[in-house]
């Protein structure tokens, strides 16, 4: 049996080593840039939170503040809250991309944070302590949990299902337009956001869990000053379920209306734009019907203007 000899090529080994080192260097550089971005976002987040604290302190100390000044501060606080929530999500996104196992853990942490904040809020309310900052934190956690699908019908205080069996879809999707247009080509531009009012200060913490049971919430804006909210669902069908079945809340009837975003077109766009046929011509009728009080049992045989 003959012996074999392995011949090493120093040039090839050196080239492979160089390529490996360059790849490692690029990876480290990308990681460093990512950490820099995270650090900057964290700094902005801390500044926003500090500003938020100062504004709340200003509201608490100046009880005789003019209504307009108070409204401006509340508006600024609302904008800060949205910005803080967005920054927190972006920072968590950077962290989870570095560690794939972090995502599942962060969901559990978010749920724990929400429960802890709810417990703290309850304790401080019972003790008569100031809860302004805690309410803002709790709202932020609720919005985050709703977006992740962590708010279930069983979560929160005073949350009950309607007890009427499975929620029914409206069933309009199978009907054609009558002009040979395929169903997948029809884009539903109807509003997916509900304007909600008629709830009290003590009921505010239960609002998001109540509406989270009807579908996936994409966004939520709560006006602390006027005690109203705008909740946006991922789909129109989910928003319709909320409009039909969400009107009864904590033994009271809420006021619901469709929230339509105002679109501003410049003159050139307005002139060039051709008038389009309404994709859903019966929308005005169906909207009115959807937002009626749905507390009593529906009669399946009773004709509705939107059930044709």
C-alpha positions in Angstrom: 0.0 0.0 0.0 1.5 3.3 -1.1 1.7 6.3 1.2 0.0 9.6 0.3 1.2 13.0 1.2 -1.0 16.0 1.8 0.3 19.2 0.2 -0.7 22.5 1.7 -0.9 25.6 -0.4 0.2 28.5 1.8 -1.3 31.1 -0.6 -4.7 29.5 -0.7 -4.8 29.2 3.1 -3.8 32.8 3.5 -6.5 33.9 1.0 -9.2 31.9 2.9 -8.1 33.3 6.2 -8.2 36.9 4.8 -11.7 36.3 3.5 -12.9 35.0 6.9 -11.3 37.9 8.7 -13.0 40.4 6.3 -16.4 38.8 6.8 -15.9 38.9 10.6 -14.9 42.6 10.4 -17.9 43.5 8.3 -20.2 41.7 10.8 -18.6 43.5 13.7 -18.9 46.9 11.9 -22.6 46.2 11.2 -23.2 45.3 14.8 -21.4 48.4 16.0 -23.6 50.6 13.7 -26.7 48.9 14.9 -25.7 49.5 18.5 -25.0 53.2 17.7 -28.5 53.5 16.3 -30.0 51.8 19.3 -28.0 54.1 21.7 -29.3 57.3 19.8 -32.9 56.0 19.9 -32.5 55.2 23.6 -31.3 58.8 24.3 -34.2 60.3 22.4 -36.6 58.0 24.3 -35.2 59.1 27.6 -35.5 62.8 26.6 -39.1 62.2 25.6 -39.9 60.5 28.9 -38.3 63.4 30.8 -40.3 66.0 28.8 -43.4 63.9 29.5 -42.7 64.0 33.3 -42.1 67.8 33.2 -45.4 68.4 31.4 -47.4 66.2 33.8 -45.7 68.0 36.7 -46.7 71.3 35.2 -50.3 70.2 34.9 -50.4 69.0 38.5 -48.8 72.1 40.0 -50.8 74.7 38.0 -54.4 73.8 38.8 -55.7 77.2 37.6 -54.2 76.8 34.1 -56.3 78.1 31.2 -58.3 75.5 29.3 -56.4 76.3 26.0 -53.0 75.9 27.6 -54.1 72.6 29.2 -55.4 71.4 25.9 -52.1 72.2 24.2 -50.1 70.3 26.9 -52.5 67.3 26.6 -52.0 67.3 22.8 -48.2 67.4 23.3 -48.5 64.6 25.8 -50.5 62.5 23.3 -47.8 63.0 20.6 -45.0 62.1 23.1 -46.9 59.0 24.1 -47.1 57.8 20.5 -43.5 58.7 19.8 -42.3 56.8 23.0 -44.3 53.7 22.1 -42.8 53.8 18.6 -39.2 54.2 19.9 -39.7 51.4 22.4 -40.8 49.1 19.5 -37.9 50.1 17.3 -35.4 49.5 20.2 -36.9 46.1 20.9 -36.7 45.3 17.2 -33.0 46.0 17.1 -32.5 43.9 20.3 -34.5 41.0 18.9 -32.6 41.0 15.6 -29.4 40.5 17.5 -30.9 37.7 19.5 -33.7 35.6 17.8 -34.6 34.0 21.1 -35.4 37.4 22.6 -38.7 37.8 20.7 -40.6 35.1 22.6 -39.1 36.3 25.9 -40.1 39.9 25.2 -43.7 38.9 24.7 -43.8 37.3 28.1 -42.1 40.3 29.6 -44.6 42.6 27.9 -47.5 40.6 29.5 -45.8 40.7 32.9 -45.2 44.5 32.6 -48.9 45.0 31.8 -50.0 42.9 34.7 -47.6 44.6 37.1 -48.7 48.1 35.9 -52.4 47.2 36.3 -51.8 45.9 39.8 -49.8 49.1 40.7 -52.5 51.3 39.2 -55.2 49.5 41.2 -53.2 49.7 44.5 -52.4 53.4 44.0 -56.0 54.2 43.1 -57.3 52.5 46.2 -54.7 54.3 48.3 -55.7 57.7 46.8 -52.2 58.3 45.4 -51.3 60.2 42.3 -51.6 57.9 39.2 -51.1 60.3 36.3 -47.7 58.9 35.3 -48.8 55.3 35.9 -51.9 55.7 33.7 -49.8 56.9 30.8 -47.4 54.0 31.2 -50.3 51.5 31.5 -51.9 52.9 28.3 -48.6 52.5 26.4 -48.3 48.9 27.6 -51.9 48.2 26.6 -51.4 49.5 23.1 -48.2 47.5 22.7 -49.9 44.4 24.0 -52.9 44.9 21.7 -50.6 45.1 18.7 -49.0 41.9 19.7 -52.3 40.2 20.3 -51.7 39.7 24.0 -55.0 41.3 25.1 -57.4 38.5 25.3 -61.2 38.7 26.2 -60.3 37.2 29.7 -57.7 39.9 30.5 -58.5 43.1 32.4 -61.2 44.0 34.8 -64.9 43.6 33.8 -64.3 42.0 30.5 -67.1 39.6 29.4 -68.0 38.1 26.0 -71.4 38.8 24.7 -72.5 35.2 25.1 -74.2 35.1 21.7 -72.1 32.4 20.1 -69.5 33.0 17.5 -69.3 36.5 15.9 -70.7 36.5 12.4 -69.1 38.1 9.4 -71.3 40.2 7.2 -70.9 38.0 4.3 -70.6 40.6 1.6 -67.3 39.2 0.2 -68.9 36.5 -2.0 -71.0 38.9 -4.1 -69.6 40.2 -7.4 -69.8 43.8 -8.6 -71.6 42.7 -11.8 -69.0 44.1 -14.1 -66.7 41.1 -14.4 -64.2 42.4 -11.9 -62.5 39.6 -10.0 -62.9 39.7 -6.2 -59.2 40.0 -5.5 -59.1 43.2 -7.5 -61.5 45.0 -5.3 -59.7 47.1 -2.6 -61.7 48.0 0.4 -61.1 51.6 1.2 -63.8 51.9 3.8 -62.6 53.2 7.3 -61.2 50.6 9.7 -61.0 53.1 12.6 -63.8 53.7 15.2 -64.3 56.9 17.2 -65.4 55.9 20.7 -66.8 58.1 23.4 -69.3 57.8 26.3 -67.0 56.0 28.8 -65.8 57.4 32.2 -62.4 58.0 33.6 -62.6 54.8 35.7 -63.5 52.7 32.7 -60.6 53.9 30.5 -58.2 51.1 31.6 -60.7 48.5 30.4 -61.4 50.0 27.0 -58.5 48.4 25.0 -59.0 44.9 26.4 -62.7 45.2 25.6 -62.1 46.1 21.9 -59.2 43.8 21.5 -61.6 40.8 21.7 -63.1 41.7 18.3 -59.9 41.7 16.3 -56.3 42.8 15.9 -55.7 46.4 16.9 -53.3 48.3 14.6 -53.4 51.6 16.5 -55.1 53.4 19.4 -55.2 57.1 20.3 -56.8 58.1 23.6 -57.8 61.7 24.3 -57.5 62.1 28.0 -59.0 65.6 28.0 -62.3 64.7 26.2 -62.4 61.0 27.3 -62.6 59.7 23.8 -60.6 57.3 21.7 -59.9 56.3 18.1 -59.1 52.5 17.6 -57.9 51.3 14.3 -58.3 47.6 13.4 -56.2 45.6 10.9 -59.2 44.9 8.7 -62.6 46.4 8.0 -64.3 43.1 9.0 -62.8 43.2 12.5 -63.9 46.9 12.8 -67.4 45.9 11.8 -67.5 43.3 14.5 -66.4 45.9 17.1 -69.0 48.3 15.8 -71.8 45.7 16.1 -70.9 44.0 19.4 -68.7 46.5 21.2 -71.3 49.1 22.0 -72.1 47.6 25.4 -69.2 48.2 27.8 -69.2 47.9 31.6 -73.0 48.2 31.9 -73.2 51.3 29.7 -73.7 52.1 26.0 -70.8 53.7 24.2 -71.1 56.2 21.3 -69.4 54.8 18.2 -68.8 56.4 14.8 -66.5 55.7 11.9 -63.3 57.7 11.9 -62.5 58.9 8.4 -59.0 60.3 7.9 -59.0 63.7 6.1 -57.0 63.5 2.9 -55.6 66.8 1.5 -54.9 67.0 -2.3 -53.1 69.8 -4.0 -54.8 71.7 -6.8 -53.0 69.8 -9.6 -54.0 66.4 -8.2 -57.6 67.5 -7.7 -57.8 68.7 -11.3 -56.2 65.5 -12.8 -58.1 63.1 -10.6 -61.0 61.5 -12.3 -64.2 61.0 -10.4 -64.3 57.4 -9.2 -67.4 55.3 -8.7 -67.9 54.5 -5.0 -66.5 51.0 -4.4 -69.3 50.4 -1.9 -72.3 52.5 -2.9 -74.4 51.3 0.1 -71.8 52.3 2.7 -73.8 55.2 4.2 -76.7 52.8 4.9 -74.5 50.0 6.3 -72.5 52.4 8.5 -75.7 53.7 10.1 -76.9 50.2 10.7 -73.6 49.0 12.1 -73.5 51.7 14.7 -76.9 51.2 16.1 -77.2 49.7 19.6 -76.8 46.0 19.1 -77.6 45.0 22.7 -80.8 43.1 21.9 -80.9 39.8 20.0 -80.9 40.2 16.3 -83.8 38.8 14.4 -82.3 36.9 11.5 -85.5 37.2 9.5 -85.8 40.9 9.9 -84.8 42.8 6.8 -81.9 45.3 7.2 -80.9 48.1 4.8 -77.4 46.7 4.7 -78.3 43.0 4.6 -79.5 42.5 1.0 
